[in-house]
Amino acid sequence: MKSKTPADLPRHPDALRKMVLQLLQEREEKDRESAWQMAQYHQQIAEQHQVIALKEQHISVRDETIARLELTIAKLQRWRFGRRSEKLSADQLRLWEEALETEIAAVETELDAVLADSAAATSPESTPKAKPRRHPGRMKLPDTLPRVEVQHAPSRCTCGQCGALLESIGEEVSEKIDYVPGHFQVIRHVRPKLTCRSCGTLESPPLPAQVIDKGLPTARMVAQVLTAKYLDHLPLYRQEAQYQRAGVPLSRSTLSSWLGQGEYWLSLLAGACKEALLAGKILHADETPLPVLHPGSGKTQKAYLWVYRSQADASHPIVVFDYAPDRKGIHPQRFLGDWQGILQTDDYSGYDALYRKGGIIEAGCWAHVRRNFYDLDQSAPSPVAQNALLRIRKLYEIEAEIQDDPPERKAQIRRQRAGPLLESFHTWLTEVQMQVAPKSAIAKAINYALKRWPALTLYLDTGHLSIDNNAVERALRGVAIGRKNYLFAGNDAGGERAAAFYTLIETCKLNGVEPFAYLSDVLDKLPTWPAKKLQELLPWNWTSPTVA
């Protein structure tokens, strides 16, 4: 029988042992390499599954958002073309119609943005196509309006496909309605049409990005409509009549559409204002009713705009409005989130939960204390109320003298001068409280002050804190005036839109910025402005562009 042992195997036991150990080592290295490769393979599979899961989640969220927006548009269209309640007057009906037009435009703009993001994030095959919307033909701008031509030069003179020289074969002209304070004009964007004789390529310089893509208005025109409604308190049907007298027939539906599309951009800045506000450690808060129309009933329900303002002596004051359908305390909790600091409010119980959870210190408002005694004295002259008003007036006289002093100096003078006055006031209130009927009006005014005494005296040791909450109440005046003119918001989304507009307009006013100039400039810049530089467009950082 022939031996199967290879002839080249060593015969010495030590050599054989060495060979076996070497073979075993090589086998172990191969096993480790195979295990490493298998682990890498499984890791790649896990990563791919994770990417797929994230994409599926993104697609699911996108599809839900698209379905929600399409459902909202359908609902708004039903409200718009359905039967109207006979309980509404003619003026109220006009306001209701313009609110619906604005809301439809806002939702359609958001839907377009979602679809555009989806197209950029997914393949064209998996991107749902937007349903074509039927829009009325573009209105012809009156020939009587002055024209301002803007020539757009081509970026290159050679064909991008073959490199041959481009030749001009005509022009493309786009006209946009523009508003300069005091008059209208038409901006004519003139772009040469260039062709390449060699390969037949046809191109024109692109139009600059617009706040309303392919729309009729310039940024200044949108800013005019917005400031006229939320700063000058003119409903759109009144603006429509004004523009008609000026020879520019702009319908309410068109103006509503511009408002809705402009809100998409300005809401980004309103959100940035909120982030900057919550970076502070002292805030004022208040709330005011905002009637909102209840669809189908012809009646309004009471919603609220909650307003939050930075400390009164802030170098860059900020005021932010937040819409809520009711006055429940959950809304300030949601808005403030994990914020910690001093919150100055009135005696509304909706803020109590914030103080109980800790992290937020309550500061009282002496204006509310004074108001209780003032109303009492006006209804029936009272020596007690007059004495209280005199004592409170002395506190305000001290504040008037130190209003321009630095915070440390304010706190020092308050402790030295206002501290003894407050101690005497507290002793006097306690004595009078025991002498009056427990349920009398004067007892209620005294109880209000004594119950909140720690919060009312907090300002003594905090130089940045105000003696009252008037700073935030002044920011609500514009809302009160507007409420008398446009009567109500069309729905909850209209209330949220009003909150965003009021945030920017009132913050502009606090920082000495002219709202129309500001909104005109930022609406012109936002379509191409990088998100990471959004802070540069906030009212206190904004600089007016140089006018040529």
RADALIN-V824290 format. One line per field, one symbol per residue. burial: 1 if it has 24 or more other ideal C-beta (glycine too) atoms within 12 Angstrom, else 0. Layout:
burial=???
This chain:
burial=00000000000000000000000000000000000000000000000000000000000001000100110110010011000000010001111111111111111111111110010000000000000000000000100010000000010000000000010000000111111000011111101101010000001110100111001111111111111111101111111101100001011111111111111111111111110111010111111111111010000100111111111111011111111110001011101100101111111101100110000111111111111110011000010110111011011101100100001001001100010011001100100110000000011011111101101111110111111111111111111001101111111111111111111111111110101111111111111010000100111101000000
